Amino acid sequence: MSDTQPSDEKPEPPETAAQRRARRAQFLRDLMEARALRDRVQPRRARAARMRQQMRMRTFRW
């Protein structure tokens, strides 16, 4: 018994920068979709979150 991968499985080649960007873009699209759904389902909580974000932006110093 070995601790490494079984001999019939080939190790995956390293991910390219383009593949990483595509995967990240898909993740961000899914995240925005989930946030939009949450905002529709919980409008009061969404409004409170928007107000907190606006307050953070107002008090942010450059």
N, C-alpha and C positions, 0 to 999 in steps of 0.2 A: 504494500500500500504506500503510495507516495502522496506527499502534501501538495504537489503541483497539479496542473490540469491533466485530465486523462489524455493518453497519447493520440486518440482519434480526433480530439478537438484542436484546431489550429488557433494559435493566438491571433487576436484581431490586430490589424495594422493600426498604428497611432492615428488619431483623428486629425484631419487637416483643419486649417483655420477656417476654410469655407464651410466645412461640415459643422464646425463648432458655432459659427455665426448663424447658420440656418437653424440649428437646434435651439439656439438662444432666442432667435426671432420667433420661432414657434412657441416656445415657452412663454415669452412676453405676450404674444397674442392670446394664448390660453388664459394667462393671468388677467389680462384686461377684460376678457369675456366673463371670467368668474366674478371679477369685481363689479361689472355692470349688472350681472344677474343678482348679486347680493344687494346692490343698491336698489334694484326694482323690488326685491322681496322685503327688504327692511328699510323703507324710506326714512324713518325717523333716525335710525342709527347712521344712515348714509349722510343725512343732513348734518348731524352732529360731527361726523368725521370731516366733512367739508369745512365746517366752521373752525374746527381745531387746526386744519391745514392752513386756512387763511390766516389765523392768528399766528401760527408759526412763521408764515411768510412775512407778515407785517413786522414781527419782532426780530427777524433775522438781520444781522449786521454783516456787512461786507468786510 
